Structure formats: structure tokens, C-alpha cells
Amino acid sequence: MPTADAKAPIASPLVIVTRKLPQPVEARLCELFSTRLNVSDTPMSAAELAEAVKQATVLVPTVADRIDRKILAQAGPQLKLIANFGTGVDNIDLDTARNRGIIVTNTPGVLTEDTADMTMALILAVPRRLAEGTALMKDTANPWTGWSPTAMLGHRIWGKRLGIIGMGRIGQALARRARAFGLQIHYHNRRRLPEAIEQELGATYWESLDQMLIRMDIVSVNCPHTPATFHLLSARRLKLMKPTAYLVNTARGEVVDENELARLIEAGAIAGAGLDVFEHAPAVNQRLISSPRVVALPHMGSATLEGRIDMGEKVIINIKTFLDGHAPPDRVHAAMF
């Protein structure tokens, strides 16, 4: 049965995709809809995005495309749906979209395990100095001379305290992995988890983020970027971390004051960091990149073929459901973030 706000199917819709997607996803989009692809995979400029919203019935942007107020102000009346290829929607001005009657959808749930895997990988890589070890082995100018009792000493993670900021799907998936590695699980979240989930994860809740940061050996950022979480890890809060502690961020770069993080690592006030996201990406703070105590990745947290195809299937379902006159299953409301 149609939902209360269901509408009649839209005739002759045009779907415009802003970036190249996995071939099975593009093939299915072209099979089901009149679809315009970005074959070159070159990121669209603001002018090109503005032109796209003037023509599209459905826009399929990625998290790297900024669909802000200026872009949406140029949208034609036919633009009815923005089907974001990604879970985060901080790249879209949700208030402006709502005011213009444009529905926004995302792709929740399908990237949980992949991102949790990558977060766990960074938690292992930074204290154990994996990137430094790899660089050493590939340095042909200074060949490795063999094992030594004091060479490449890192720190064990077993028994250490992990503080998770944001205990949603990814945070909980990370907690399950980390517990298997012998880490003690602590977390800060907007809302405390039900007692049954806390017991399952062996997780300790901290209402005060400040108090949690003081005591953690590893801090993992797993919350979305919203106005409320911008620089949640501010200069003041970063200074609360122990000098032996590590920071891992696979969520959004804007959550962390990147300049202060670089300064504290250089000063030895924070032991190191594992970063998959950056505050001003694709521009990256060179002080972080050049530090041997930072493992930096190019936003690879969800980069599996399986995950990308699952994201595409979500996008397709949202478009098909909407164009058939029904409410899309992954509709985003500003209050959700």
C-alpha cells in the first residue's frame, strides 16, 4: 500500500550521477532509469553541479560533492530527490533541500563492517609501528640489517583502554572487534546504550567526554560530522589525552582540530595517530603526513568492492521506490544528525 505521502510515479525522470561507480551499479542504473554517468570520474566543479541540478530529477552525488545552498538555489523544479552515495550527508544542505521540497536519502548500514575493520587495522598499525616497519623494509638506500632486541619497539594493545566516541553501528562493530583483541571498551555517546548492549560489549559509558579522554590509551572517533560535532576534539580536549595515547579517526576529519593534533604529536604530547579522514580533504596537513608517528590513509575505510556495490544497491532502491510514488526507505531527516 502507498504511504500517506506517496505520490504518482514521475514520468521521464533523468538520473545524473556525479562520479564513476562500480560497473555493476552503473549497469543497473542505466537499465532501470534514464541515467547520465560521469565516465571520466573527474569531480564536478560547482558550475557543473549547478548545471546538473538544473536538469536532473534525481541527483546521485557522493560524500565528496558539496551540495550547498548556492548549488540548491539553482536547482530546477524537477529536482525531487538527492540519493547520496554515502552514509554521511554533511555534504548536503539538508535545511535548504527540505525548504525546496527535495528529499534526501543515504546508504546506512552497509559500510559498518568494512569501516570497523579499517578502524581496528589502524588501532593495530599505529602502536605497533607497522607503517614505519614497511618503510624500513622498502628503503633500498639503507637495507635492513636484521633483527635486534630493541629495534622498532612499539606498544601492545592487549589490556589497554579504548575510548569510542560515537557508539552507533560502526562504534559497536568496532567494540566487538576490539574486545576480541583484549582491549577494555569505554564509550561516549549522545545517548547511553541499553544495558543489555553494554553488557554484551563489556562497555563502560562516560557521560563526560573530558573525563573519558583523560583516562584512555586509544581514542577512536566514530561519530558523524554535524554542527554539534565540529571540532568536538578541540585543542582543549586534545590536550586532555595522555602523552602515551593514540588517536584514530575513520569518521570525519572536521571532528578533530587537525592543526592542534599535529602540534601535539610533534611535541610528544600525543603518541601518534591513525587517520583515514582529514579536515580539509583532499588537502592534507603536511605536518601530519610527514610524521613517522602518523599512519595516514586516503579515505579507505569503506573501500571494498562489496561495500561499494551494496551502497549502489541502496541508492537504486531509494530511487526506484521514490520514482514509483512511494517514500524511499533511507530518507534522511535533519533531526537524525
C-alpha positions in Angstrom: 0.0 0.0 0.0 1.3 3.5 -0.7 2.4 5.6 2.2 0.5 8.6 3.3 2.8 11.0 1.5 3.2 8.8 -1.6 2.8 10.4 -5.0 2.1 9.3 -8.5 5.1 7.9 -10.4 7.2 10.6 -12.2 7.3 10.5 -15.9 10.6 10.6 -17.9 12.9 11.2 -14.9 16.6 11.9 -15.5 19.1 10.5 -13.1 22.5 12.2 -13.0 25.5 10.5 -11.3 28.3 12.8 -10.2 31.2 10.2 -10.1 32.1 6.9 -11.6 30.5 4.0 -9.6 31.3 0.2 -9.7 30.3 -1.2 -13.1 27.5 -3.4 -11.8 25.9 -0.4 -10.2 26.2 1.8 -13.3 24.8 -1.0 -15.5 21.8 -1.4 -13.2 21.2 2.3 -13.1 21.2 2.5 -16.9 19.0 -0.5 -17.1 16.3 0.9 -14.8 16.5 4.7 -15.5 17.4 7.3 -18.0 20.9 7.8 -16.5 23.7 10.2 -17.2 27.1 8.9 -15.9 30.4 10.6 -15.2 32.5 8.4 -17.4 35.8 10.3 -16.7 35.3 10.2 -12.9 36.6 13.8 -12.8 35.0 15.6 -9.8 32.3 18.0 -10.9 33.0 21.7 -10.4 30.5 23.9 -8.6 29.4 25.1 -12.1 28.9 21.6 -13.3 26.9 20.6 -10.2 24.7 23.7 -10.6 24.1 22.6 -14.2 23.3 19.1 -13.1 20.6 20.2 -10.6 19.0 22.3 -13.2 18.4 19.2 -15.3 18.2 16.2 -13.0 15.1 14.7 -11.5 17.4 12.6 -9.3 20.9 13.6 -8.4 23.3 10.9 -7.2 26.2 12.7 -5.5 29.0 11.3 -3.4 30.3 12.5 0.0 33.0 14.4 -1.8 30.4 16.6 -3.7 29.3 19.7 -1.8 25.6 20.3 -2.5 25.3 23.5 -0.6 22.8 26.3 -0.5 24.3 28.0 -3.6 24.0 24.9 -5.6 20.5 24.1 -4.5 19.4 27.6 -5.2 19.9 26.9 -8.9 18.0 23.6 -8.9 15.1 23.3 -11.3 11.6 22.5 -10.1 12.1 19.0 -11.5 14.8 18.0 -8.9 12.9 15.9 -6.4 15.5 13.5 -4.9 19.1 13.6 -3.9 20.2 10.0 -3.5 23.5 10.3 -1.8 26.1 7.6 -2.4 27.3 7.5 1.1 26.1 7.3 4.7 27.2 10.8 5.8 25.2 13.7 4.5 27.2 16.6 5.8 28.0 17.4 2.2 24.4 18.3 1.6 22.5 21.4 3.0 19.6 19.4 4.4 17.6 22.5 5.5 17.7 24.1 2.1 16.8 20.8 0.5 13.8 20.4 2.8 12.7 24.0 2.1 12.8 23.4 -1.6 10.8 20.1 -1.3 13.8 17.9 -2.2 14.0 14.5 -0.5 17.5 13.3 0.6 18.4 9.7 1.1 21.6 8.0 2.1 23.1 4.4 2.3 23.1 3.4 6.0 24.2 0.1 7.4 26.1 -1.4 4.5 29.5 0.1 5.4 29.6 -0.8 9.1 31.8 -3.9 9.0 34.2 -2.5 6.4 34.8 0.7 8.4 35.1 -1.2 11.7 37.7 -3.4 10.1 39.7 -0.4 8.9 39.4 1.3 12.3 40.7 -1.9 14.0 43.5 -2.1 11.5 44.7 1.4 12.4 44.4 0.6 16.1 46.9 -2.2 15.5 49.0 -0.3 13.0 49.9 2.8 15.0 51.1 1.4 18.3 52.9 -1.4 16.6 54.5 1.0 14.0 53.5 -1.0 11.0 53.9 1.8 8.5 57.4 2.6 9.8 58.3 -1.1 9.5 57.1 -1.3 6.0 59.0 1.9 5.0 62.2 0.5 6.6 61.9 -2.7 4.6 61.4 -0.8 1.3 64.3 1.6 1.9 66.8 0.3 -0.6 69.3 3.0 0.2 69.5 1.8 3.8 68.9 -2.0 3.7 67.5 -3.7 6.8 70.4 -5.3 8.8 68.3 -7.8 10.7 66.5 -8.4 13.9 67.5 -6.5 17.1 66.1 -6.8 20.6 65.5 -3.0 20.8 64.6 -2.3 17.1 61.1 -1.0 16.1 59.7 -1.3 19.6 56.0 -0.4 19.8 53.3 -0.9 22.4 50.9 -3.8 23.0 47.2 -3.1 22.8 46.0 -6.0 24.9 44.7 -4.7 28.2 44.6 -1.1 27.1 41.6 1.2 27.4 39.8 2.1 24.1 37.5 5.1 24.2 35.0 5.1 21.4 33.4 8.5 20.5 30.1 7.6 18.8 28.6 4.3 19.6 26.3 3.8 16.6 26.5 0.8 14.2 30.2 1.3 13.5 31.2 2.1 17.1 29.5 -1.1 18.3 31.1 -3.2 15.5 34.5 -1.8 16.5 33.8 -2.6 20.1 33.2 -6.3 19.3 36.5 -6.5 17.4 38.5 -4.6 20.0 37.1 -6.8 22.8 38.4 -9.8 21.0 41.9 -8.2 21.0 41.7 -7.8 24.8 41.0 -4.1 24.9 38.8 -2.6 27.6 35.8 -0.8 26.0 34.7 2.6 27.0 32.5 5.0 25.1 30.9 8.4 24.9 27.7 8.9 23.0 24.8 11.3 22.7 22.6 8.7 24.4 23.6 5.9 26.6 23.1 2.4 25.1 20.6 -0.1 26.6 22.1 -2.1 29.5 21.9 -5.3 27.5 24.1 -3.9 24.7 26.6 -2.5 27.3 26.8 -5.9 28.9 27.3 -7.7 25.5 30.1 -5.3 24.6 31.6 -5.1 28.0 31.4 -1.3 27.5 31.6 1.4 30.2 29.6 4.6 29.5 31.1 8.1 30.1 28.7 10.9 30.2 31.6 13.3 30.3 33.8 13.2 27.2 36.5 15.1 29.0 36.7 12.6 31.8 36.9 9.7 29.3 39.7 11.3 27.3 41.9 11.8 30.4 41.9 8.0 31.0 42.1 6.4 27.6 45.1 4.8 25.9 43.5 4.8 22.5 40.7 7.1 21.3 38.6 6.3 18.2 36.4 8.8 16.5 33.3 7.2 15.1 30.6 9.9 15.2 29.1 11.8 12.3 30.1 15.4 11.4 27.4 17.8 12.3 27.4 21.4 13.6 27.5 19.9 17.1 30.5 17.7 16.5 32.7 20.2 14.5 36.0 20.2 16.4 34.4 18.0 19.1 38.1 17.1 19.8 39.1 20.7 20.2 42.5 22.0 21.2 41.4 21.9 24.8 40.1 18.4 24.6 43.1 17.0 22.7 45.3 18.3 25.5 43.4 16.1 27.9 44.8 13.0 26.3 47.7 11.2 27.8 51.1 11.7 26.1 51.1 7.9 25.6 47.7 7.8 24.0 46.8 7.3 20.3 44.0 8.9 18.3 42.3 7.0 15.4 39.8 8.8 13.1 37.8 7.0 10.4 34.7 9.1 10.7 35.1 12.7 9.5 38.2 15.0 9.6 36.2 18.0 10.8 35.5 16.4 14.2 39.2 16.9 15.1 41.2 20.1 15.4 43.8 18.9 12.9 46.4 21.7 13.4 46.4 21.2 17.2 46.7 17.4 16.7 49.7 17.9 14.5 51.3 20.3 17.1 50.7 17.9 20.0 52.2 14.9 18.1 55.2 17.0 17.2 55.6 18.0 20.8 55.3 14.4 22.1 52.1 15.3 23.9 50.2 12.6 22.0 51.9 9.4 21.0 50.5 9.1 17.5 47.5 8.9 15.2 45.9 6.7 12.6 43.9 8.9 10.2 41.7 7.9 7.3 39.9 11.3 7.0 41.2 14.9 7.1 39.7 18.2 8.0 40.3 19.9 4.6 40.4 16.8 2.3 41.7 16.4 -0.3 44.2 18.9 1.1 46.1 17.2 3.9 48.1 18.7 6.7 51.7 18.1 5.7 52.8 18.1 9.4 50.7 15.0 9.9 51.7 13.3 6.7 55.4 13.8 7.4 55.3 12.5 11.0 56.6 8.9 11.4 54.0 8.6 14.2 51.1 9.1 11.9 49.6 6.4 9.7 47.6 8.2 7.0 45.2 6.6 4.6 43.3 8.2 1.6 39.7 7.7 3.0 39.8 3.9 2.5 37.5 2.9 5.4 34.7 1.8 3.3 36.7 1.0 0.2 35.7 -2.6 -0.6 34.1 -3.7 -3.8 31.4 -5.5 -1.8 30.7 -2.3 0.2 30.5 0.0 -2.8 28.1 -2.4 -4.6 25.9 -2.6 -1.5 25.9 1.2 -1.4 24.9 1.3 -5.1 22.0 -1.1 -4.4 20.8 1.1 -1.6 20.9 4.1 -4.0 18.9 2.2 -6.6 16.3 1.0 -4.2 15.8 4.6 -2.9 15.4 5.9 -6.5 13.1 3.2 -7.7 10.9 3.4 -4.7 10.6 7.2 -4.9 10.0 7.2 -8.7 7.3 4.6 -8.2 5.5 7.0 -6.0 6.5 5.7 -2.6 8.5 7.0 0.3 12.2 5.9 -0.1 13.4 3.6 2.8 16.5 5.6 3.6 15.1 9.1 3.7 17.2 11.5 5.8 15.8 14.0 8.2 18.0 16.7 9.7 16.9 15.7 13.2 18.7 12.3 12.6 22.0 14.1 12.7 
